[in-house]
Amino acid sequence: MEAFREAAEHGRTPEPGHPFLRLARGDAQGAWTSLRRVLADETMGLAARTTFLPAGVDMERFRPSGKESAKRPWGLSGNVLLYAGRLEPEKRVGDIIHAFSNIPGPDATLVIAGDGRDRLGLERAAAGLNVRFLGTVAHDKMIDLLNAADALVLYSSREALPMVVLEALACNVPVISSPVGEIPQVIRNGVNGVLAQDLASLTDAMRSVASGASPLRGSPRDSVLGYSVLEMGSRLLRVYQGIDSSPRIVAASSGPH
């Protein structure tokens, strides 16, 4: 922060990767990544005094419901793959559509919830495929939409820890995602989802869900019990209770969808 203030006072532009410059440009995910790197830099003496807390998920609101009854109001049937988030270049939704195009059979639907600059191009790329664009979905409707999905699919080039990942898992919906940001700390291959290292593994994971296969060895919901709002609140309280004896920096992560 001090470096950012001094640069502004002297008319200099902070270095491109500075977290506050990223935040000012609307790049919240990049800002979070940069901030974590700064706080973890041992030369600054902050690493040992920093606690990272993800935002908690409301396990009472986001809970499993009947899959078929959840699909019906959305006009969905068969196996449903869901992308939920902004339609921007770093989200690589075009790659998700490309992977879906390599999945044979009419029984799977790719649902895209969200809006952004890439929407028109993505709609063109999805022409002729069983892909539905819902536009922006209100947060209170996301519970029903997540329960209608057989898997949530993300393939971003960068993330923090999107709330939609925790919300999907809380609804007992597995997550297929690229291994970026904090996501690998939550997703375990074959337990509550798949970490797709490349386009081939993304396609394989999506094909497995589209065919109705369920190779998971665990319960997605059980995997995020430690991320509930109650647990995160308790952890934050314990941090504050120890501040008098050991001052700390608290950084909360819940990257934008």
C-alpha positions in Angstrom: 0.0 0.0 0.0 2.8 2.4 0.9 4.6 1.8 -2.4 1.3 2.4 -4.2 0.7 5.7 -2.4 4.2 7.0 -2.9 4.1 6.1 -6.7 0.8 8.0 -7.0 2.1 11.1 -5.1 5.2 11.3 -7.4 3.2 10.7 -10.6 4.7 7.3 -11.2 2.8 4.3 -12.4 3.1 1.3 -10.0 4.5 -1.9 -11.5 1.9 -3.7 -13.6 1.5 -6.6 -11.2 0.8 -4.5 -8.2 -2.3 -5.8 -6.4 -3.9 -2.4 -5.9 -3.4 -1.5 -9.5 -5.0 -4.7 -10.6 -7.9 -4.1 -8.3 -8.3 -0.5 -9.7 -8.5 -2.0 -13.2 -11.2 -4.4 -12.1 -9.0 -7.5 -12.1 -10.0 -8.8 -8.7 -8.6 -12.3 -9.4 -5.3 -11.0 -10.4 -5.2 -8.6 -7.4 -5.8 -11.5 -5.0 -3.1 -13.6 -6.6 -0.6 -10.7 -6.4 -1.6 -9.9 -2.8 -1.1 -13.5 -1.7 2.4 -13.3 -3.3 3.2 -10.1 -1.5 2.0 -11.4 1.9 3.8 -14.7 1.4 7.1 -13.0 0.7 9.2 -13.9 3.7 11.6 -10.9 3.1 8.7 -8.6 4.0 8.2 -10.3 7.4 4.4 -10.8 6.8 4.1 -14.5 6.0 4.2 -15.6 9.6 1.6 -13.0 10.6 -0.9 -13.6 7.9 -4.0 -15.8 8.1 -5.9 -16.6 4.8 -9.6 -17.3 5.3 -11.9 -18.2 2.4 -15.4 -16.9 2.5 -17.8 -19.4 4.0 -20.7 -21.1 2.2 -24.2 -21.2 3.7 -24.7 -25.0 4.1 -28.3 -24.5 5.1 -29.3 -22.7 1.9 -27.0 -24.6 -0.5 -28.0 -28.2 0.1 -28.9 -31.1 -2.2 -32.4 -31.6 -3.6 -33.9 -34.1 -6.0 -32.0 -33.9 -9.3 -34.8 -34.6 -11.7 -37.3 -32.3 -9.9 -34.6 -29.5 -9.9 -34.1 -30.0 -13.7 -37.8 -29.8 -14.6 -38.4 -26.0 -14.0 -35.3 -25.2 -16.2 -36.6 -27.4 -19.0 -33.6 -29.7 -18.6 -33.3 -33.5 -18.8 -30.5 -36.0 -19.2 -27.0 -35.2 -18.0 -26.3 -31.5 -17.4 -22.9 -29.8 -17.4 -23.1 -26.3 -15.9 -20.8 -23.3 -16.3 -21.7 -20.4 -14.0 -19.7 -17.2 -14.1 -18.6 -14.2 -16.2 -18.2 -14.6 -20.0 -14.7 -13.0 -20.2 -11.5 -14.2 -22.0 -9.8 -15.5 -18.8 -12.7 -17.8 -18.1 -11.9 -19.8 -21.3 -15.6 -20.7 -21.8 -14.8 -21.2 -25.5 -12.6 -24.2 -24.5 -15.5 -25.6 -22.5 -17.7 -25.4 -25.5 -14.9 -26.9 -27.7 -14.6 -29.8 -25.2 -18.4 -30.3 -25.2 -18.4 -30.4 -29.0 -16.2 -33.6 -28.8 -18.8 -35.4 -26.7 -21.0 -37.7 -28.8 -24.7 -38.3 -28.1 -27.8 -36.1 -27.6 -28.4 -36.8 -24.0 -26.1 -34.2 -22.5 -26.7 -30.4 -22.2 -24.2 -27.7 -21.5 -25.8 -24.8 -19.6 -24.0 -21.5 -19.5 -25.2 -19.1 -16.8 -23.7 -15.6 -16.9 -23.0 -12.7 -19.2 -20.0 -10.7 -20.5 -18.1 -9.4 -23.5 -17.6 -12.9 -25.0 -21.2 -13.9 -25.1 -21.9 -13.2 -28.7 -18.8 -15.1 -29.9 -19.6 -18.0 -27.6 -23.1 -18.2 -28.9 -21.7 -18.4 -32.4 -19.2 -21.1 -31.4 -22.0 -23.1 -29.8 -24.3 -23.0 -32.8 -25.7 -26.5 -33.6 -24.7 -27.9 -30.2 -27.0 -28.7 -27.3 -25.8 -25.6 -25.4 -28.2 -23.2 -23.5 -27.3 -19.7 -22.6 -29.3 -18.4 -19.6 -27.7 -15.0 -19.1 -27.3 -13.7 -15.6 -29.0 -15.9 -13.0 -30.0 -14.3 -9.7 -28.1 -15.7 -6.8 -31.2 -17.0 -5.0 -32.0 -19.0 -8.2 -28.5 -20.5 -8.3 -29.4 -23.1 -5.6 -32.0 -24.6 -7.9 -29.7 -24.4 -10.9 -26.8 -26.0 -9.2 -29.0 -28.9 -8.1 -30.1 -29.3 -11.7 -26.5 -29.9 -12.7 -24.6 -33.2 -12.7 -21.3 -31.3 -12.6 -20.0 -27.7 -12.5 -17.4 -27.0 -15.1 -14.8 -24.2 -14.9 -11.6 -23.8 -17.0 -10.3 -20.4 -16.0 -6.7 -19.3 -16.6 -6.7 -17.7 -13.1 -9.0 -17.7 -10.1 -9.0 -17.2 -6.3 -11.6 -19.5 -4.8 -14.9 -18.8 -6.5 -17.9 -19.1 -4.2 -19.7 -21.1 -7.0 -17.2 -23.9 -6.4 -18.1 -24.1 -2.7 -21.8 -23.7 -3.4 -21.8 -26.5 -6.0 -20.0 -28.9 -3.6 -22.4 -27.9 -0.8 -25.2 -29.0 -3.2 -23.3 -32.3 -3.6 -22.5 -31.4 -7.2 -18.9 -32.4 -8.3 -16.7 -29.8 -9.8 -14.5 -30.0 -12.9 -11.9 -27.2 -12.9 -8.5 -26.1 -14.1 -6.0 -26.3 -11.2 -5.6 -22.6 -10.5 -5.7 -20.3 -7.5 -7.1 -21.9 -4.3 -9.2 -24.5 -6.2 -6.7 -27.4 -5.8 -6.9 -27.0 -2.0 -10.6 -27.9 -2.3 -11.0 -30.3 -5.3 -9.5 -33.8 -5.0 -9.3 -35.8 -8.1 -11.9 -38.6 -8.1 -13.2 -37.6 -4.6 -15.3 -34.5 -5.2 -14.4 -33.6 -8.8 -11.6 -33.5 -11.3 -8.7 -31.1 -11.8 -8.3 -30.7 -15.6 -4.7 -30.0 -16.5 -5.4 -29.5 -20.2 -8.1 -29.6 -22.8 -7.8 -33.3 -23.2 -8.4 -34.0 -19.5 -11.2 -31.5 -19.5 -12.9 -33.3 -22.4 -12.5 -36.7 -20.7 -14.0 -35.4 -17.4 -16.9 -33.8 -19.2 -17.5 -36.9 -21.3 -17.6 -39.0 -18.2 -20.4 -36.9 -16.7 -22.2 -36.7 -20.0 -22.3 -40.5 -20.2 -23.8 -40.7 -16.7 -20.6 -42.2 -15.1 -20.0 -41.3 -11.5 -16.4 -42.3 -10.6 -16.3 -40.3 -7.4 -15.1 -42.0 -4.2 -16.4 -39.4 -1.8 -19.2 -37.0 -1.0 -18.7 -33.5 -2.5 -20.9 -32.0 0.2 -18.8 -33.6 3.0 -15.7 -32.1 1.4 -16.7 -28.6 2.2 -18.1 -28.9 5.7 -15.0 -27.1 6.9 -15.9 -24.2 4.6 -19.3 -23.4 6.2 -20.1 -19.9 7.3 -20.2 -21.2 10.9 -16.7 -22.7 10.6 -15.2 -19.7 8.9 -16.8 -17.4 11.5 -15.3 -19.5 14.3 -11.9 -19.4 12.7 -12.1 -15.6 12.2 -13.2 -15.2 15.9 -10.2 -17.3 17.0 -7.9 -15.0 15.0 -9.3 -11.9 16.5 -9.1 -13.4 20.0 -5.4 -13.8 19.5 -4.7 -10.4 18.1 -3.6 -8.8 21.4 -0.8 -11.3 21.8 0.1 -11.8 18.1 -1.1 -9.1 15.7 -2.1 -10.6 12.3 -3.2 -9.7 8.8 -6.4 -11.4 7.9 -7.0 -11.9 4.1 -10.4 -13.3 3.0 -10.7 -15.0 -0.4 -13.9 -15.4 -2.4 -13.0 -14.6 -6.0 -15.7 -13.4 -8.3 -17.6 -15.9 -10.4 
